[in-house]
Structures are given as structure tokens and as C-alpha cells.
Amino acid sequence: MSQYFISLPDPSKAHGNDADLSFRSQSAGGFAEELQAALRTTGLFDRWLAKQPDPDAVEPQWGATDPNATVTGEQKDLRINLVVSTTINSDVLKERLRLLAGHHWELRDVR
């Protein structure tokens, strides 16, 4: 299991291009809960897949889940720091973050 240390430098901007797929929360705990759900279940992936012109052409790896994934969040000054523990491939994690937060997140460390 890998640990990813992620930062949302300006949480008010942490939204993707599609409001249906973006973070809705404003608190550290809320961001953590939404990301954890996106890793544990197929909900976010299913909503994204339904918007694709050819859903059957999407590689199955993008729908991977980790029912044991955990995410914790902490407010530090204006930024929110998230710690993600998961077995999900880093490319899949990054794609989920892009859907949820757009480009308004930073990968600070991986262990």
C-alpha cells in the first residue's frame, strides 16, 4: 500500500471541469471523504464513464477501486493537506484527482 501526500493550495479552486464530477466540499474532512469514496467505490468513475462518447472503449483499469483506501484531511493555514493510503495505481489516483479538483492539487510526496 502506498501513501500519497496531496495538497490543495487553494481549496476554493479545487474543482474539475465538470461540476457533476468535482469536489463539493469546503472542509478538510469533506475533501477527504469525497476522495476516499472516489477510491473505494465506482461512483465517480461511473458518472465519468456515462459521459464518454464510447464507454466500451475505456480501459477497465480506470475503474479500479480499493475498498480499504483511507484518506485523512487537515487544514494548514489556507491549504488543505490530504494523506491517501491506497493500493490503486498512481495514474488512476491522479486521474480521479483531476476529475475532482482539476489542476488545483499538488502531489507533495509518496511513500
N, C-alpha and C positions, 0 to 999 in steps of 0.2 A: 504494500500500500504506500502510495506517495502522499506527501504533504505539500500543498501549494500555498504560498503566501501571496495574497492578492490585495491590492489597494484600489479603492475608489477615491481618487483625489478630490473630486467634486461630486458628491452623491446626487446633487440636483440635476446633473447632466448624465447620470448613469442610466441611459435608455437607449435601446436599439432603434433601428429604422422603422420598425413595425410596432405600434403601440400594443397590439394583441400579444406580442411575444416579449415585451420589455418588462423590466423591473417595475413594480408598482409601489414598492415600499420607500420609506424615507428614513427608517431607523436601521442601525447596525443589525439588530436581531431580525428585522423584517427582510433585509437583503440576504442574510444568512439562511433564513427559512426558505425563501424563494429559490435560491441556488441549490440548496440541499434537495428540495423537491424536484428540481430540474435534473439532478443527477440520479436520484433514487427511482424516479418514475418516468414513463414515456410521455407525460402530459405535454411538456414544452415541445418535444420532438414531434408528437402527433399533430399539434397545432401548426408547426412549421411545415411538416410534410403535406398537410392538406392544402397548403398554399402553393405547392410546387406544380409546374406545368405537367410534369411526368413523374408522379410519385414512385412508380415502379422502377425508374432508372436510378433512384437514390440508393447508394450503397448501404447495406444493413448495419455496418459498423457505426454509422452516425446515430443510430437508435439505441446504442448501448446504455445500460443502466447499471448502477451499483447500489443495491438495496441497503448496504451498510455504510454508504458515504455519509460523512458528517461535515458540517460547516458551522463555524462559530464566527461571530462578528463583534467588532469593538470600535467604538467611536474614538478617534485620537485627533484632537483639535478639530479641523474641518473635514478630515478624511475618514473613511471607514476602512478598516483592515479586516480581511476575511482569511480564515485558515481553513483550507479544504483538505480533508483526508479521504482519498478515493483510490480505487483500482482502475478507474476509467482512464483511457488513453489521453495523453495531454492534448492532442489535436481535437478530440471530441470535447474536452473540457473548455478549451479556448473557443470553439465554435459556439458552445452553449453561452459562454460569457459574452460573445459578440452579439448573439441574439438578445440577451437580457440587457446588456449595458452599452452596446455599440462599441466604440473605440475608447470609451471613458473608463478604462480599468488598466491596471499595471500588474504584471507578474513580477513580484519582488524577489522570490526565492523558491526553490524546490528542494525537498529533502526526501 
